[in-house]
């Protein structure tokens, strides 16, 4: 990854805001936990956290948006409940 984790913070936040309305429409949301070594750690909230389609949403919606907006190698990791 050609960006540092701190350089990715703001672009990731902006990109996630593009996805958030899609999640809220289905009574869900997301929380950015951290960015580490080019991986974006996301916690799904609301209806999304228990949804059987959450992995598809994570890869096909959230990760894809980040790859379009920032870099094709960026990865998203789902953080489970504490």
Beta strands, then each sheet from edge to edge (+ up, - down):
strand 1: 28-36
strand 2: 39-46
strand 3: 75-78
sheet 1: 1+ 2- 3-
end
